[in-house]
Amino acid sequence: MVEVKKCSPQCEFFRCSQKALQRKSGKIYCKFADDVCKGYTCKYAFCARNRLLPDGVCGLTLKRTTNRIEIPPEEVIKGFKVKGKLQKKIREKEIF
């Protein structure tokens, strides 16, 4: 099972759009709110790598899954109808 982590202010890519983050003695303060940083719940929080998901999950901790679908070549190469000037130029109604 993939371990999913929430975004935290300790991450090197965590940023504040107000530029109000201040690191003091191991804690991260918000100069804008004059309090400890709330992390991903703050509306000014964002990720420098654009990986902060809406529910606060760090996209860097997720593994991408690909669902490959095999399509037979007969379905990929289908004909399509041609109209107008192109039909007159190539003298065919359908191209495949």
C-alpha positions in Angstrom: 0.0 0.0 0.0 1.2 3.5 -0.9 1.9 5.7 2.1 0.2 9.1 1.5 1.4 12.1 3.4 -0.2 15.4 4.0 1.7 18.5 3.0 3.5 20.2 5.9 5.4 23.4 6.4 8.6 21.4 7.1 8.7 20.4 3.4 11.4 22.2 1.4 8.8 23.0 -1.4 6.1 24.4 0.9 5.6 28.2 0.3 3.4 31.0 1.4 2.0 33.3 -1.2 2.1 36.2 1.3 5.8 35.5 1.9 5.0 35.4 5.6 6.8 32.1 6.7 9.4 32.5 9.3 11.4 29.6 10.8 12.2 30.0 14.5 13.8 27.4 16.7 12.4 24.4 14.8 8.9 25.9 14.5 7.4 27.7 11.5 5.5 30.9 12.2 3.2 32.9 10.0 4.0 36.6 10.3 0.8 37.4 8.5 -1.4 35.7 11.2 1.2 36.1 14.0 0.7 32.5 14.9 2.1 29.0 14.2 1.7 28.0 10.5 -1.4 25.9 9.8 0.1 24.2 6.9 -2.0 23.1 3.9 -5.2 24.4 5.5 -4.0 28.0 5.1 -5.5 29.6 1.9 -2.1 31.1 1.1 -0.2 27.8 1.1 1.1 26.3 -2.1 3.8 23.9 -3.3 6.8 25.2 -5.4 6.5 22.0 -7.5 2.7 22.4 -8.0 2.0 19.1 -6.2 -0.3 20.2 -3.4 -3.6 18.5 -4.0 -7.0 20.1 -2.8 -7.4 17.7 0.1 -3.9 18.5 1.4 -2.1 15.4 0.2 1.4 15.9 -1.1 1.5 14.8 -4.8 5.2 14.0 -4.5 4.3 11.0 -2.2 1.9 9.5 -4.7 2.9 7.0 -7.4 1.4 7.4 -10.8 -0.7 4.5 -12.0 -1.3 3.9 -15.7 -4.2 1.9 -17.0 -3.1 0.6 -20.4 -5.8 -0.3 -22.8 -5.0 -2.5 -25.7 -6.7 -1.5 -28.9 -6.6 -3.8 -31.8 -5.2 -2.2 -35.0 -8.5 -2.8 -36.9 -10.3 -0.3 -34.5 -7.5 2.3 -34.8 -7.5 2.4 -38.5 -11.1 3.3 -39.4 -12.2 5.1 -42.5 -13.8 8.5 -42.4 -16.0 10.3 -44.9 -14.7 13.3 -46.9 -16.9 16.1 -48.1 -16.6 19.1 -50.3 -13.5 20.3 -52.2 -11.3 17.6 -50.7 -13.6 14.9 -52.1 -13.3 16.4 -55.6 -9.5 16.6 -55.3 -8.9 13.1 -54.1 -11.9 11.6 -56.0 -12.9 9.4 -53.2 -15.7 9.5 -50.6 -14.0 7.7 -47.9 -10.4 7.6 -46.6 -9.0 4.8 -44.5 
